[in-house]
Amino acid sequence: MSSKSKKTWAEKLQNSNGLPSVKKLDEKSSKRLRANTMLIPAPLEVDTIMKTVRKGKLLTTDEIRKQLAREHSADITCPLTTGLFACIAAHAADEAERDGKKRITPYWRTMKPGGELNAKFPGGIENLRQRLEAEGHTIVERGKRFFVESLLPTSKGRPAISK
């Protein structure tokens, strides 16, 4: 057994490992993704954007990706690392809240694409549902997945604007 102690979520959030980094995509990936460059963001960048979401407002990881790509002059931002870093930010905020901090990253306001609640966030769906409903959002169940009603696609295929 290793004598190393496990990193806290806050430590994981602070560990940038040389990120952010904009990578040129190879020809095959470029065609598949319809992009020439991809940003691999730093965890703190994702957290910083998540912190800007005010009570009653919502954000999706796709919106985070678009904002970061613009900021770094990249065509796209990696969806996998963005989702992973959003999860790290959420767990770091939960850790801070359990330590008595009042001002934390409002992770419950960050949705997966399409307005889906992220079951991997602290406390799972029930915690997210309670926090979002307390802020006036309606949560709907579709099969085994949960969504914020105002972010579901409208009849024209676009998400409704969250108010």
C-alpha positions as CSV (number, residue, x, y, z in Angstrom):
1,M,0.0,0.0,0.0
2,S,1.3,3.4,-0.9
3,S,2.1,6.0,1.8
4,K,1.0,8.8,-0.6
5,S,-2.2,10.5,0.5
6,K,-5.0,10.8,-2.0
7,K,-5.3,14.3,-3.6
8,T,-8.2,16.4,-2.5
9,W,-10.6,17.7,-5.1
10,A,-9.2,21.2,-4.6
11,E,-5.7,19.9,-5.3
12,K,-6.9,18.3,-8.5
13,L,-8.6,21.5,-9.5
14,Q,-5.3,23.5,-9.0
15,N,-3.2,20.9,-11.0
16,S,-3.0,22.3,-14.5
17,N,-0.4,19.8,-15.8
18,G,0.7,22.2,-18.5
19,L,-2.8,23.1,-19.6
20,P,-4.4,24.9,-21.4
21,S,-3.0,23.7,-24.7
22,V,-4.2,24.1,-28.2
23,K,-3.5,21.1,-30.4
24,K,-3.5,20.9,-34.2
25,L,-5.7,18.0,-35.2
26,D,-4.5,15.3,-37.6
27,E,-6.2,15.0,-41.0
28,K,-8.6,12.2,-40.0
29,S,-9.7,14.0,-36.7
30,S,-9.9,17.3,-38.5
31,K,-12.4,15.9,-41.1
32,R,-14.4,14.0,-38.4
33,L,-14.7,17.0,-36.1
34,R,-14.8,19.7,-38.8
35,A,-12.1,21.6,-37.0
36,N,-8.3,22.2,-37.3
37,T,-7.5,23.0,-33.7
38,M,-8.7,21.7,-30.3
39,L,-8.2,23.3,-27.0
40,I,-7.5,21.1,-24.0
41,P,-8.5,23.5,-21.1
42,A,-7.1,23.8,-17.7
43,P,-9.4,22.7,-14.8
44,L,-9.4,26.2,-13.3
45,E,-10.6,27.7,-16.5
46,V,-13.7,25.5,-16.5
47,D,-14.2,26.3,-12.8
48,T,-13.9,30.1,-13.4
49,I,-16.7,30.0,-16.0
50,M,-18.9,27.9,-13.8
51,K,-18.5,30.5,-11.0
52,T,-20.0,33.2,-13.2
53,V,-23.5,31.6,-13.3
54,R,-25.8,33.6,-11.1
55,K,-28.9,32.3,-9.2
56,G,-31.7,31.5,-11.6
57,K,-29.4,31.1,-14.6
58,L,-27.9,28.0,-16.2
59,L,-25.0,26.9,-18.3
60,T,-24.2,23.8,-20.3
61,T,-20.8,22.3,-20.8
62,D,-21.3,23.0,-24.6
63,E,-21.5,26.7,-23.7
64,I,-18.3,26.5,-21.6
65,R,-16.6,24.8,-24.5
66,K,-17.6,27.5,-27.0
67,Q,-16.4,30.3,-24.7
68,L,-13.1,28.6,-24.0
69,A,-12.5,27.9,-27.7
70,R,-13.1,31.6,-28.5
71,E,-10.8,32.8,-25.7
72,H,-8.0,30.6,-27.0
73,S,-8.6,31.1,-30.7
74,A,-9.2,27.3,-31.2
75,D,-11.9,25.8,-33.4
76,I,-13.3,23.6,-30.6
77,T,-12.7,22.6,-27.0
78,C,-12.3,18.9,-26.0
79,P,-15.7,17.7,-24.7
80,L,-14.2,14.9,-22.6
81,T,-11.8,17.1,-20.6
82,T,-14.4,19.9,-20.2
83,G,-16.8,17.4,-18.7
84,L,-14.2,15.9,-16.5
85,F,-13.0,19.3,-15.2
86,A,-16.6,20.4,-14.6
87,C,-16.9,17.3,-12.4
88,I,-13.7,18.1,-10.6
89,A,-14.9,21.7,-10.0
90,A,-18.2,20.4,-8.6
91,H,-16.5,18.0,-6.2
92,A,-14.0,20.7,-5.1
93,A,-17.0,23.0,-4.4
94,D,-18.7,20.3,-2.4
95,E,-15.5,19.7,-0.5
96,A,-15.3,23.4,0.3
97,E,-18.9,23.6,1.4
98,R,-18.4,20.6,3.7
99,D,-15.4,22.6,5.2
100,G,-17.8,25.5,6.0
101,K,-17.2,27.8,3.0
102,K,-20.3,29.7,2.0
103,R,-19.2,31.0,-1.4
104,I,-18.6,28.1,-3.7
105,T,-18.8,27.3,-7.4
106,P,-22.5,26.8,-8.1
107,Y,-21.9,23.5,-9.8
108,W,-25.6,22.6,-9.8
109,R,-26.2,25.4,-12.4
110,T,-23.9,23.6,-15.0
111,M,-25.7,21.1,-17.1
112,K,-24.6,18.5,-19.6
113,P,-25.5,19.2,-23.2
114,G,-29.3,19.5,-23.8
115,G,-29.9,20.6,-20.2
116,E,-29.3,17.2,-18.6
117,L,-28.4,17.0,-15.0
118,N,-25.0,15.4,-14.3
119,A,-25.6,12.4,-12.0
120,K,-21.8,12.3,-11.3
121,F,-21.9,15.7,-9.5
122,P,-21.9,15.6,-5.7
123,G,-25.1,14.2,-4.2
124,G,-26.3,13.0,-7.6
125,I,-29.6,13.9,-9.2
126,E,-31.5,14.4,-5.9
127,N,-29.0,17.1,-4.7
128,L,-29.1,18.8,-8.0
129,R,-32.9,18.6,-8.3
130,Q,-33.3,20.2,-4.8
131,R,-30.9,23.0,-5.5
132,L,-32.3,23.8,-8.9
133,E,-36.0,23.6,-7.8
134,A,-35.1,26.0,-4.9
135,E,-34.0,28.4,-7.6
136,G,-37.2,28.1,-9.6
137,H,-36.3,25.6,-12.2
138,T,-38.5,22.6,-13.2
139,I,-36.9,19.2,-13.5
140,V,-38.4,16.6,-15.9
141,E,-37.6,13.0,-16.2
142,R,-37.1,11.4,-19.6
143,G,-36.5,7.7,-19.2
144,K,-33.7,7.4,-16.7
145,R,-32.3,10.9,-17.4
146,F,-33.3,14.2,-15.8
147,F,-33.4,17.6,-17.5
148,V,-34.1,21.2,-16.8
149,E,-37.4,21.8,-18.6
150,S,-36.4,25.3,-19.9
151,L,-33.3,23.9,-21.6
152,L,-35.1,21.1,-23.5
153,P,-35.3,21.6,-27.2
154,T,-38.3,23.5,-28.5
155,S,-40.4,22.3,-31.4
156,K,-37.9,24.1,-33.7
157,G,-35.1,22.0,-32.3
158,R,-33.4,24.8,-30.4
159,P,-33.2,24.9,-26.6
160,A,-35.5,27.4,-24.9
161,I,-33.8,30.4,-23.3
162,S,-33.2,29.9,-19.6
163,K,-34.6,32.7,-17.5
